């Protein structure tokens, strides 16, 4: 008996529009009946999932990390498993879950039906699968427009990052957890739920998306150029070994700043400081290899 899948594809992503018809064909070829719904605004994604929850057996989302993020609360309310078609720019959630970027192979995983429960991070009640951050990444998210993503893809991140780093200045913040309360001068505070972010950087070398913990790091140096020296460490998640990097693992964090600062969650600005970070263990069911 074939499964019915609510299919939601981000038509505004760099490859979404051209891939939608192919996604429908690929799912059908794997014995999955797609119920395709148009959705142009990310804030409509979760309500759409809840609306159609009784009509389908699972939800298949095609897009990048921001699109997956927008679907999170709807998946929890509908209590439906998520199938991922990585059609975005960074696709870090797919990377964390070992889901291939090839559309046919990703559909194979959905058809196989093996599932895994994963955690969801929350910042001021807003969800994130990968990382939520204050500082450099939030500034990058504000400047990385949809047009830049469409025109340059992953290379667009590098173009905007150079500009952001050139203008970067440290800010003061207070980090509170059950382990410590620290006043810091930092370029960025990042709180990770999953393993990867920013196109393949690791939050922490042992981070997992089902370990029921959040991993925080704070870049406590004055000059952004030092990031170039640490690039390899960020790819492997070993940056916590550097003296200027504070690394803390906990289930909750509070971040306070003198003035409200934007918070970037999975590539989208979703709230401002003061920010409370928490973990919702085993919140979402995902089809995985």
N, C-alpha and C positions, 0 to 999 in steps of 0.2 A: 504494500500500500504506500503510495507516494506521500511525502511530507509536503505541507504547504508552508512557504516561507514568505513573510512580509519582506519585500526587497526595497531598501531605501538607498539611493545612490546620490552622492553629492554632485549634482550637475554643474555646480559652480567651481568645483575643483579643477586642477589643471588638466586631468584626463577623464573626469567623471562623465561628461556629456558623451564623449566618443565611446566610452566603455559600457554604458548602460545597456544597450541592445545586446552586446556580447555577453554581459553578465546574465541576462535573461536566458540566452541560448545555452550558456554553459550550465546553469542550474537545471534547466530542462533536460539536458543530456545526461545529467547525473540522477535523474528521477525525482527532482525536487520541483514542485510547482510554484513558481514565483508569483506573488501578489504584489505587483509594483505600484508604489504610491509616489507621486511627485512631492518634493519638499524643498522649497527654495530658502527657507530660513532655519537656522540651526535651533532656534528656540521652539520651533514647531515639531522637532523630531521626536522628543519623548512623548508629548501628547498624542502624536500620530500612532506611536507604538501601543500606547494604552488603548486608544480607540479601536484598534484592529486586533487586540490581543486574543479575543475569542474566536477569531477566524483562521488562525494560523498555528503552526506547531513550533516555529522558531522565527527569529529575525535575522536577516542578512543585511549587513550595512557595508556599502561600498564608499570608500573615502579615506581621509587621513585621520590623524589623531584627534583633531578638533571635532570631526564628525562623530567618531566613536564616543568622545567625551559627551557630546550633546545627547547621545542615545542612552547614557548610563542610567539615569533615574527612571526613565521609561521602562528599561529592561527589568529593573528591580521591581517596580510596581506591577508589571505584567507577568513577572516570573517566567520569562521565556529565555531560552538559550540564544547566544549571539554567534552568528557566523560572520567572519571578517573577510572582506575582499579589499586588500590593501591598494587603494587607488590614490593615495595622498602623496605628499612630498617626502616626509620623513618616515612615516609608518613605524613608529617606535613600539607601539603596542603589539603589532604583528611580529616585530623583531624579538620582543620579549617572550612571546609565546611560540617562537619558531615556526610561524606561519609564512610560507614562501610568498614572494611578491608576484609570482606568476599566477595569473587568474585561474587557469585550469587546475593547477596544483592546489591553490587555495580552496577551490570548489571541491576537489577530492576530499579534503579534510572535513568539510561540512557534510558531505555525503557519507563519509565513514561513520559519523555520529558519535565519536569519542568526545567526552566533555570534561572540563576541569573547572573547579570553583576558584575564582580569584578575588583578591581584596580590592576595595575601592577607597581611595583617599578622599577626604573632604576638607575644604578650606572655607570657613564661614558658610558651611552648608552646601557649597558648590563642589561637584565631583571632579576628580582627576584620576586617570589610570596610571599615568607616567610620573610627571613631576609638576609641582606648583612652585613658583619662584618669585622673588622680589629682587629688583636690581637690574642687572644686565639683560637677563632673558626677558623680563617684562618690557624693557625698552626696545629690545629686538622685536618682540611680538607687536608692539605698537607701530613700528616702522616697516615691518614686513607686510606690505599690502598684498591683496589678492592679485593685483596686476603683476607685481614682481614675481609671485609664485608661479603664475601662468607663463610668464615670459622666460624665466630663468630656472625654474624648478629648484633642485637642491642648491645649485650655484647661487641662487638668490640669497640664501642664508649667509653665504660667505660675503657677498657684496654689502649687505646691510650690517653684518657683524663688524666689518672693518670700520664703518662709520660710527657705530655705537661704541666700539672700543676706543676710538680716537677721542670721543667726548666723555668717556666714563669718569666719574668722580665717586669716591667712597661716601657712604651715608652711615649714620649712627642708628643702631637698633638694639633692642633688648630681646634676647632669646630665652624663653622659659620652658623648661621640661621637668619631669620628675628627677632627672639627673643633675640639673644645674639651672642657675639663673645667671646669665652673662650679658654684660653691656659690651657691644662690639662696634668696631668701625669697619665696614665691609663693602665690597663691590657687589656681592650677590649672596642671598640666602636661598637655597633650594631645598625643597622637601620632596623626597621621592617615595612613591608607592611601588612602582614597577622597577625594572632593571635598567631600561634604556630611555634616553631622551636626546633631543637635539640631533637626530640623525645618526645615532649609534654610540653616543657617549654613555658610559655606565655610571649610575648614581653612586654605587658603592660595589666593591668587588664581590661581595657575598649577597647582594640584594636579590630578593625574589618577590614576585607579585602575589605570593600566597603565604608569606612568612608572618603575617599579622603585625608587622612593624613598619614604621616610617623611618627613612634615613635622611638626616639633615646634614648639609655642609654649608659652611660660610667662608667666603674668600676674603680673608682679613689681611690684605696688603693694599698699598696705595697706588701702585702702577699696574694698569691693565695689561701692559706688554708682558708681564710675568706669566700670563696665561699661555703664551707661546711656548715657554719652557716646560709647562705642565701638560701640554697637549696629549702626549702619550699616556700620562697618568689618568687623564680624564677618559680616554678610550677604554682603559681596563678597569677603571673604578678605584685606582690606587692613590688618588689625589689626597686622601685623608692622611697619608704618611708625611705630607709636606707640613712644615712648622706653621706656615701661615694659613693653613686650612683647618678649621674646626669641624670635626665630624662627630655626630651624636645620633644614636639610635633610640627611639622611644615610640610610644603609641599616640602621644599627644604633644603638641607644641603650641606655644603662644608667641607671636612675633609682634612687637610694638615698635613704632617709629614716631619721631617727633611730629612729622606731618604725614597725612595719609599718602601711601604709595601704592601704585597698581600691583595686583597679583596676577601673574600669568599661570594658567592651568592648562596643560596640554596644548599650548600655542594660542590660547584665547585669554584676553583680559576679562576676568570674571568678578573681581571684587577688589577691595582696598584694605590696607592695614588700618586698625589692628586686625590681625588675622589669627584665627584659631584653627589648627590643623588636627585632624583625627583620622582614625582608620575604621572602616567597616569591613570586618573579616568575611571572606567567602561570600561576598555580596552578589557577584555576577557569575553566571554559568556561560562558558565559552567553548566552542568547538576547537579542539587543538589536535596536533599530531599524536 
